[in-house]
Amino acid sequence: MARRATQLIPGTGKPEQIATVLEHEIRSGVLGFGDRLQSESELVQRFSVSRNTVRKGLEELSSRGLITTKVGIGSFVTFDGTPVDDAIGWSRALANAGANAETRTLRLEIIEDADLAARLGVENASFIAVDRVRTNADDGHAISIERSRLPLSAELEDVPLRGLREGSLHQTLRAAGLMPDHGEEWVDIEMLSAADAAILDCAVGTPFLRTRRLTRAADGHTIEFVTSLLNPAHFALHLEF
């Protein structure tokens, strides 16, 4: 998809400019529903910016709800059959998928976890723990539990005191300049423990879909490790090949 070189305005955020140019092309019909954007390499040449700047621009476009991204063979979680694009944040992604979810924070504090640090290959064993439960806002039935672990850093050290930005972990990480670039995810089944069953108001031993997701920045350092328990009445894993 050939496009002419696009000049960006000095002194204005380049990722936001890139997102705005592409948004105009989408809304004006230059790019139709389901069309592919140019590749990262093509966008780098078109806007004369770095690949990291292009990625930030695409993430901004994704946060506006205008694109989803897929890379080659892959998998993604669905909610009631609708793909959940968690690149825009889990809360917003669930809302876009039709979930009428109510979120409650169970834990927001600094913890020490030497075992996790060793597994992730990070030197500091201090993490910010963010545990949240989501239930249906109408009848209260269980949707999910997510337990996020963020390596403690100067950018995030005051999060336990001031809370999440706009109640969103996604927005909190963006505001701190922590931009996910790549990662891994593991999926299996876990029977609910007595503690989790009590939180979700389910029977002990109820099978839930368990995902463990590790995201890293472009330089490879760990941004987040999150373990989620997802109600299989709503969630499924969809594979593409």
Phi and psi in degrees as GROMACS dihedral restraints (atoms count N, CA, C in turn):
[ dihedral_restraints ]
;  ai    aj    ak    al  type     phi  dphi    fc
    3     4     5     6     1   -73.3    20    10
    4     5     6     7     1   138.6    20    10
    6     7     8     9     1  -139.6    20    10
    7     8     9    10     1   147.7    20    10
    9    10    11    12     1   -68.7    20    10
   10    11    12    13     1   155.7    20    10
   12    13    14    15     1   -59.6    20    10
   13    14    15    16     1   139.8    20    10
   15    16    17    18     1  -115.0    20    10
   16    17    18    19     1   123.2    20    10
   18    19    20    21     1   -83.9    20    10
   19    20    21    22     1   128.2    20    10
   21    22    23    24     1   -92.9    20    10
   22    23    24    25     1   153.7    20    10
   24    25    26    27     1   -85.5    20    10
   25    26    27    28     1   123.0    20    10
   27    28    29    30     1   -60.1    20    10
   28    29    30    31     1   146.1    20    10
   30    31    32    33     1    85.8    20    10
   31    32    33    34     1    -3.8    20    10
   33    34    35    36     1  -115.0    20    10
   34    35    36    37     1   145.7    20    10
   36    37    38    39     1   -54.2    20    10
   37    38    39    40     1   119.2    20    10
   39    40    41    42     1   -65.6    20    10
   40    41    42    43     1   -42.8    20    10
   42    43    44    45     1   -59.1    20    10
   43    44    45    46     1   -40.5    20    10
   45    46    47    48     1   -66.4    20    10
   46    47    48    49     1   -38.0    20    10
   48    49    50    51     1   -64.2    20    10
   49    50    51    52     1   -43.8    20    10
   51    52    53    54     1   -60.4    20    10
   52    53    54    55     1   -45.9    20    10
   54    55    56    57     1   -60.7    20    10
   55    56    57    58     1   -40.5    20    10
   57    58    59    60     1   -68.0    20    10
   58    59    60    61     1   -40.0    20    10
   60    61    62    63     1   -61.9    20    10
   61    62    63    64     1   -46.9    20    10
   63    64    65    66     1   -68.5    20    10
   64    65    66    67     1   -36.1    20    10
   66    67    68    69     1   -60.6    20    10
   67    68    69    70     1   -42.2    20    10
   69    70    71    72     1   -61.0    20    10
   70    71    72    73     1   -40.9    20    10
   72    73    74    75     1   -66.4    20    10
   73    74    75    76     1   -34.7    20    10
   75    76    77    78     1   -71.2    20    10
   76    77    78    79     1   -49.0    20    10
   78    79    80    81     1   -70.2    20    10
   79    80    81    82     1   -26.3    20    10
   81    82    83    84     1   -85.8    20    10
   82    83    84    85     1    -7.8    20    10
   84    85    86    87     1    93.7    20    10
   85    86    87    88     1    -1.7    20    10
   87    88    89    90     1   -60.1    20    10
   88    89    90    91     1   -39.0    20    10
   90    91    92    93     1  -109.8    20    10
   91    92    93    94     1   123.3    20    10
   93    94    95    96     1   -90.7    20    10
   94    95    96    97     1   168.6    20    10
   96    97    98    99     1   -58.9    20    10
   97    98    99   100     1   128.4    20    10
   99   100   101   102     1    88.9    20    10
  100   101   102   103     1    -9.5    20    10
  102   103   104   105     1   -67.6    20    10
  103   104   105   106     1   151.3    20    10
  105   106   107   108     1   -87.5    20    10
  106   107   108   109     1   141.3    20    10
  108   109   110   111     1   -73.1    20    10
  109   110   111   112     1   167.5    20    10
  111   112   113   114     1   -60.6    20    10
  112   113   114   115     1   157.3    20    10
  114   115   116   117     1   -68.5    20    10
  115   116   117   118     1   164.4    20    10
  117   118   119   120     1   -56.8    20    10
  118   119   120   121     1   -42.1    20    10
  120   121   122   123     1   -62.6    20    10
  121   122   123   124     1   -40.9    20    10
  123   124   125   126     1   -66.4    20    10
  124   125   126   127     1   -38.7    20    10
  126   127   128   129     1   -68.9    20    10
  127   128   129   130     1   -35.6    20    10
  129   130   131   132     1   -58.8    20    10
  130   131   132   133     1   -46.0    20    10
  132   133   134   135     1   -68.8    20    10
  133   134   135   136     1   -41.4    20    10
  135   136   137   138     1   -62.5    20    10
  136   137   138   139     1   -43.6    20    10
  138   139   140   141     1   -99.1    20    10
  139   140   141   142     1    -4.2    20    10
  141   142   143   144     1    55.6    20    10
  142   143   144   145     1    51.2    20    10
  144   145   146   147     1  -132.8    20    10
  145   146   147   148     1   175.9    20    10
  147   148   149   150     1   -78.3    20    10
  148   149   150   151     1   163.2    20    10
  150   151   152   153     1   -63.2    20    10
  151   152   153   154     1   -36.0    20    10
  153   154   155   156     1   -64.5    20    10
  154   155   156   157     1   -37.7    20    10
  156   157   158   159     1   -65.3    20    10
  157   158   159   160     1   -40.6    20    10
  159   160   161   162     1   -60.9    20    10
  160   161   162   163     1   -43.7    20    10
  162   163   164   165     1   -63.5    20    10
  163   164   165   166     1   -39.1    20    10
  165   166   167   168     1   -65.4    20    10
  166   167   168   169     1   -37.7    20    10
  168   169   170   171     1   -64.5    20    10
  169   170   171   172     1   -40.5    20    10
  171   172   173   174     1   -69.0    20    10
  172   173   174   175     1   -35.1    20    10
  174   175   176   177     1   -66.3    20    10
  175   176   177   178     1   -38.7    20    10
  177   178   179   180     1   -62.6    20    10
  178   179   180   181     1   -41.5    20    10
  180   181   182   183     1   -64.6    20    10
  181   182   183   184     1   -38.5    20    10
  183   184   185   186     1   -65.6    20    10
  184   185   186   187     1   -38.3    20    10
  186   187   188   189     1   -66.8    20    10
  187   188   189   190     1   -21.7    20    10
  189   190   191   192     1   -83.7    20    10
  190   191   192   193     1     0.6    20    10
  192   193   194   195     1    78.2    20    10
  193   194   195   196     1    22.9    20    10
  195   196   197   198     1  -104.7    20    10
  196   197   198   199     1   -18.7    20    10
  198   199   200   201     1  -140.4    20    10
  199   200   201   202     1   159.1    20    10
  201   202   203   204     1  -124.8    20    10
  202   203   204   205     1   153.7    20    10
  204   205   206   207     1  -119.1    20    10
  205   206   207   208     1   140.4    20    10
  207   208   209   210     1  -136.8    20    10
  208   209   210   211     1   142.8    20    10
  210   211   212   213     1  -124.5    20    10
  211   212   213   214     1   106.0    20    10
  213   214   215   216     1    55.7    20    10
  214   215   216   217     1  -143.0    20    10
  216   217   218   219     1   -71.3    20    10
  217   218   219   220     1   135.1    20    10
  219   220   221   222     1  -167.5    20    10
  220   221   222   223     1  -171.6    20    10
  222   223   224   225     1  -144.4    20    10
  223   224   225   226     1   155.9    20    10
  225   226   227   228     1  -152.7    20    10
  226   227   228   229     1   155.2    20    10
  228   229   230   231     1   -85.1    20    10
  229   230   231   232     1   142.8    20    10
  231   232   233   234     1  -117.4    20    10
  232   233   234   235     1   151.8    20    10
  234   235   236   237     1  -118.0    20    10
  235   236   237   238     1   115.7    20    10
  237   238   239   240     1    49.8    20    10
  238   239   240   241     1    40.4    20    10
  240   241   242   243     1    87.1    20    10
  241   242   243   244     1    -7.0    20    10
  243   244   245   246     1  -100.4    20    10
  244   245   246   247     1   128.6    20    10
  246   247   248   249     1   -57.7    20    10
  247   248   249   250     1   138.1    20    10
  249   250   251   252     1  -100.4    20    10
  250   251   252   253     1   108.7    20    10
  252   253   254   255     1   -90.1    20    10
  253   254   255   256     1    86.6    20    10
  255   256   257   258     1   -77.7    20    10
  256   257   258   259     1     5.3    20    10
  258   259   260   261     1   -66.0    20    10
  259   260   261   262     1   -19.4    20    10
  261   262   263   264     1   -99.3    20    10
  262   263   264   265     1     6.7    20    10
  264   265   266   267     1   102.5    20    10
  265   266   267   268     1   139.6    20    10
  267   268   269   270     1   -64.8    20    10
  268   269   270   271     1   -41.5    20    10
  270   271   272   273     1   -62.7    20    10
  271   272   273   274     1   -48.3    20    10
  273   274   275   276     1   -67.6    20    10
  274   275   276   277     1   -37.9    20    10
  276   277   278   279     1   -62.8    20    10
  277   278   279   280     1   -41.7    20    10
  279   280   281   282     1   -65.3    20    10
  280   281   282   283     1   -41.0    20    10
  282   283   284   285     1   -61.9    20    10
  283   284   285   286     1   -42.4    20    10
  285   286   287   288     1   -65.5    20    10
  286   287   288   289     1   -27.6    20    10
  288   289   290   291     1   -84.7    20    10
  289   290   291   292     1    -1.6    20    10
  291   292   293   294     1    98.3    20    10
  292   293   294   295     1     7.4    20    10
  294   295   296   297     1   -78.4    20    10
  295   296   297   298     1   128.4    20    10
  297   298   299   300     1   -95.3    20    10
  298   299   300   301     1    73.9    20    10
  300   301   302   303     1   -98.0    20    10
  301   302   303   304     1   143.5    20    10
  303   304   305   306     1  -114.6    20    10
  304   305   306   307     1   128.9    20    10
  306   307   308   309     1  -108.9    20    10
  307   308   309   310     1   136.0    20    10
  309   310   311   312     1  -129.8    20    10
  310   311   312   313     1   129.4    20    10
  312   313   314   315     1   -82.6    20    10
  313   314   315   316     1   125.5    20    10
  315   316   317   318     1   -94.1    20    10
  316   317   318   319     1   -28.7    20    10
  318   319   320   321     1  -159.0    20    10
  319   320   321   322     1   135.4    20    10
  321   322   323   324     1  -149.7    20    10
  322   323   324   325     1    94.8    20    10
  324   325   326   327     1  -160.0    20    10
  325   326   327   328     1   167.4    20    10
  327   328   329   330     1   -89.3    20    10
  328   329   330   331     1   132.8    20    10
  330   331   332   333     1  -129.8    20    10
  331   332   333   334     1   166.7    20    10
  333   334   335   336     1  -112.5    20    10
  334   335   336   337     1   129.5    20    10
  336   337   338   339     1  -145.9    20    10
  337   338   339   340     1    87.4    20    10
  339   340   341   342     1   -65.4    20    10
  340   341   342   343     1   -36.6    20    10
  342   343   344   345     1   -63.0    20    10
  343   344   345   346     1   -45.1    20    10
  345   346   347   348     1   -64.8    20    10
  346   347   348   349     1   -41.4    20    10
  348   349   350   351     1   -58.7    20    10
  349   350   351   352     1   -41.2    20    10
  351   352   353   354     1   -65.8    20    10
  352   353   354   355     1   -41.2    20    10
  354   355   356   357     1   -64.5    20    10
  355   356   357   358     1   -36.5    20    10
  357   358   359   360     1   -89.1    20    10
  358   359   360   361     1   -10.6    20    10
  360   361   362   363     1    74.2    20    10
  361   362   363   364     1    33.3    20    10
  363   364   365   366     1  -109.2    20    10
  364   365   366   367     1   146.8    20    10
  366   367   368   369     1   -76.1    20    10
  367   368   369   370     1   -41.2    20    10
  369   370   371   372     1   -83.1    20    10
  370   371   372   373     1   127.1    20    10
  372   373   374   375     1   -87.6    20    10
  373   374   375   376     1     6.6    20    10
  375   376   377   378     1   -90.4    20    10
  376   377   378   379     1   132.7    20    10
  378   379   380   381     1  -133.4    20    10
  379   380   381   382     1   154.5    20    10
  381   382   383   384     1   -93.1    20    10
  382   383   384   385     1   122.8    20    10
  384   385   386   387     1   -95.3    20    10
  385   386   387   388     1   125.1    20    10
  387   388   389   390     1  -125.0    20    10
  388   389   390   391     1   102.9    20    10
  390   391   392   393     1  -109.1    20    10
  391   392   393   394     1   128.4    20    10
  393   394   395   396     1  -137.8    20    10
  394   395   396   397     1   148.5    20    10
  396   397   398   399     1  -119.8    20    10
  397   398   399   400     1   141.2    20    10
  399   400   401   402     1  -122.0    20    10
  400   401   402   403     1   133.6    20    10
  402   403   404   405     1  -130.6    20    10
  403   404   405   406     1   161.4    20    10
  405   406   407   408     1   -69.0    20    10
  406   407   408   409     1   129.0    20    10
  408   409   410   411     1   -68.7    20    10
  409   410   411   412     1   -19.5    20    10
  411   412   413   414     1   -84.4    20    10
  412   413   414   415     1   -53.6    20    10
  414   415   416   417     1  -118.7    20    10
  415   416   417   418     1    -1.1    20    10
  417   418   419   420     1    81.2    20    10
  418   419   420   421     1     4.5    20    10
  420   421   422   423     1   -69.9    20    10
  421   422   423   424     1   155.5    20    10
  423   424   425   426     1   -68.6    20    10
  424   425   426   427     1   137.9    20    10
  426   427   428   429     1  -113.6    20    10
  427   428   429   430     1   -54.0    20    10
  429   430   431   432     1  -167.2    20    10
  430   431   432   433     1   162.1    20    10
  432   433   434   435     1  -124.2    20    10
  433   434   435   436     1   135.3    20    10
  435   436   437   438     1  -125.6    20    10
  436   437   438   439     1   132.4    20    10
  438   439   440   441     1  -121.5    20    10
  439   440   441   442     1   102.5    20    10
  441   442   443   444     1   -96.6    20    10
  442   443   444   445     1   142.6    20    10
  444   445   446   447     1  -126.8    20    10
  445   446   447   448     1   119.5    20    10
  447   448   449   450     1  -113.1    20    10
  448   449   450   451     1   122.2    20    10
  450   451   452   453     1   -54.5    20    10
  451   452   453   454     1   130.9    20    10
  453   454   455   456     1   -65.4    20    10
  454   455   456   457     1   130.3    20    10
  456   457   458   459     1  -143.2    20    10
  457   458   459   460     1   168.1    20    10
  459   460   461   462     1   -61.4    20    10
  460   461   462   463     1   -32.5    20    10
  462   463   464   465     1   -69.5    20    10
  463   464   465   466     1   -22.9    20    10
  465   466   467   468     1  -117.0    20    10
  466   467   468   469     1    -3.2    20    10
  468   469   470   471     1   -61.3    20    10
  469   470   471   472     1   -23.7    20    10
  471   472   473   474     1   -94.3    20    10
  472   473   474   475     1     2.4    20    10
  474   475   476   477     1   -59.4    20    10
  475   476   477   478     1   -43.7    20    10
  477   478   479   480     1   -60.0    20    10
  478   479   480   481     1   -25.7    20    10
  480   481   482   483     1   -85.9    20    10
  481   482   483   484     1   -43.3    20    10
  483   484   485   486     1   -96.1    20    10
  484   485   486   487     1   -12.0    20    10
  486   487   488   489     1    85.3    20    10
  487   488   489   490     1   179.0    20    10
  489   490   491   492     1   -77.1    20    10
  490   491   492   493     1   144.1    20    10
  492   493   494   495     1   -67.5    20    10
  493   494   495   496     1   119.5    20    10
  495   496   497   498     1    55.1    20    10
  496   497   498   499     1    27.2    20    10
  498   499   500   501     1    71.4    20    10
  499   500   501   502     1    11.6    20    10
  501   502   503   504     1  -119.3    20    10
  502   503   504   505     1   126.6    20    10
  504   505   506   507     1   -68.3    20    10
  505   506   507   508     1   -38.0    20    10
  507   508   509   510     1   -57.1    20    10
  508   509   510   511     1   -48.4    20    10
  510   511   512   513     1   -67.0    20    10
  511   512   513   514     1   -35.0    20    10
  513   514   515   516     1   -62.4    20    10
  514   515   516   517     1   -45.1    20    10
  516   517   518   519     1   -66.2    20    10
  517   518   519   520     1   -41.7    20    10
  519   520   521   522     1   -61.3    20    10
  520   521   522   523     1   -44.6    20    10
  522   523   524   525     1   -62.8    20    10
  523   524   525   526     1   -28.6    20    10
  525   526   527   528     1   -85.9    20    10
  526   527   528   529     1     0.4    20    10
  528   529   530   531     1    78.1    20    10
  529   530   531   532     1    17.1    20    10
  531   532   533   534     1   -96.8    20    10
  532   533   534   535     1   101.7    20    10
  534   535   536   537     1  -108.6    20    10
  535   536   537   538     1   113.1    20    10
  537   538   539   540     1   -59.1    20    10
  538   539   540   541     1   137.0    20    10
  540   541   542   543     1  -118.4    20    10
  541   542   543   544     1   -39.6    20    10
  543   544   545   546     1  -159.6    20    10
  544   545   546   547     1   173.7    20    10
  546   547   548   549     1   177.2    20    10
  547   548   549   550     1  -165.2    20    10
  549   550   551   552     1  -139.7    20    10
  550   551   552   553     1   158.3    20    10
  552   553   554   555     1  -145.7    20    10
  553   554   555   556     1   139.5    20    10
  555   556   557   558     1  -120.0    20    10
  556   557   558   559     1   141.9    20    10
  558   559   560   561     1  -131.6    20    10
  559   560   561   562     1   133.1    20    10
  561   562   563   564     1  -152.9    20    10
  562   563   564   565     1  -167.6    20    10
  564   565   566   567     1  -114.5    20    10
  565   566   567   568     1   137.7    20    10
  567   568   569   570     1  -129.6    20    10
  568   569   570   571     1   135.5    20    10
  570   571   572   573     1   -82.8    20    10
  571   572   573   574     1   131.7    20    10
  573   574   575   576     1   -60.8    20    10
  574   575   576   577     1   132.6    20    10
  576   577   578   579     1   -74.1    20    10
  577   578   579   580     1   170.4    20    10
  579   580   581   582     1   -61.7    20    10
  580   581   582   583     1   -39.4    20    10
  582   583   584   585     1   -66.0    20    10
  583   584   585   586     1   -46.9    20    10
  585   586   587   588     1   -69.8    20    10
  586   587   588   589     1   -35.3    20    10
  588   589   590   591     1   -62.3    20    10
  589   590   591   592     1   -38.0    20    10
  591   592   593   594     1   -66.9    20    10
  592   593   594   595     1   -39.7    20    10
  594   595   596   597     1   -64.8    20    10
  595   596   597   598     1   -41.2    20    10
  597   598   599   600     1   -90.8    20    10
  598   599   600   601     1    -4.3    20    10
  600   601   602   603     1    57.8    20    10
  601   602   603   604     1    47.2    20    10
  603   604   605   606     1  -124.4    20    10
  604   605   606   607     1   168.9    20    10
  606   607   608   609     1   -74.2    20    10
  607   608   609   610     1   143.1    20    10
  609   610   611   612     1   -58.4    20    10
  610   611   612   613     1   135.0    20    10
  612   613   614   615     1    89.8    20    10
  613   614   615   616     1    -0.8    20    10
  615   616   617   618     1   -62.2    20    10
  616   617   618   619     1   129.4    20    10
  618   619   620   621     1   -74.0    20    10
  619   620   621   622     1   130.5    20    10
  621   622   623   624     1  -124.7    20    10
  622   623   624   625     1   149.9    20    10
  624   625   626   627     1   -73.1    20    10
  625   626   627   628     1   126.0    20    10
  627   628   629   630     1  -110.5    20    10
  628   629   630   631     1   125.1    20    10
  630   631   632   633     1  -116.6    20    10
  631   632   633   634     1   141.5    20    10
  633   634   635   636     1  -124.9    20    10
  634   635   636   637     1   116.8    20    10
  636   637   638   639     1  -120.8    20    10
  637   638   639   640     1   127.7    20    10
  639   640   641   642     1  -115.7    20    10
  640   641   642   643     1   122.1    20    10
  642   643   644   645     1  -115.7    20    10
  643   644   645   646     1   143.8    20    10
  645   646   647   648     1  -128.8    20    10
  646   647   648   649     1   156.1    20    10
  648   649   650   651     1   -79.2    20    10
  649   650   651   652     1   174.0    20    10
  651   652   653   654     1   -60.1    20    10
  652   653   654   655     1   -30.1    20    10
  654   655   656   657     1   -85.9    20    10
  655   656   657   658     1     2.7    20    10
  657   658   659   660     1    95.6    20    10
  658   659   660   661     1    -9.7    20    10
  660   661   662   663     1   -76.0    20    10
  661   662   663   664     1   149.6    20    10
  663   664   665   666     1   -71.3    20    10
  664   665   666   667     1   131.7    20    10
  666   667   668   669     1  -101.2    20    10
  667   668   669   670     1   -46.3    20    10
  669   670   671   672     1  -154.6    20    10
  670   671   672   673     1   142.6    20    10
  672   673   674   675     1  -124.8    20    10
  673   674   675   676     1   119.2    20    10
  675   676   677   678     1  -127.7    20    10
  676   677   678   679     1   132.7    20    10
  678   679   680   681     1  -108.0    20    10
  679   680   681   682     1   124.8    20    10
  681   682   683   684     1  -120.4    20    10
  682   683   684   685     1   140.0    20    10
  684   685   686   687     1  -110.2    20    10
  685   686   687   688     1   117.7    20    10
  687   688   689   690     1  -116.4    20    10
  688   689   690   691     1   132.1    20    10
  690   691   692   693     1   -66.9    20    10
  691   692   693   694     1   115.9    20    10
  693   694   695   696     1   -67.7    20    10
  694   695   696   697     1    -9.0    20    10
  696   697   698   699     1   -66.9    20    10
  697   698   699   700     1   -21.6    20    10
  699   700   701   702     1  -115.7    20    10
  700   701   702   703     1   -39.1    20    10
  702   703   704   705     1   -99.6    20    10
  703   704   705   706     1   148.1    20    10
  705   706   707   708     1  -148.2    20    10
  706   707   708   709     1   163.8    20    10
  708   709   710   711     1  -103.7    20    10
  709   710   711   712     1   124.4    20    10
  711   712   713   714     1  -108.1    20    10
  712   713   714   715     1   130.5    20    10
  714   715   716   717     1  -108.6    20    10
  715   716   717   718     1   142.2    20    10
  717   718   719   720     1  -124.6    20    10
  718   719   720   721     1   139.7    20    10
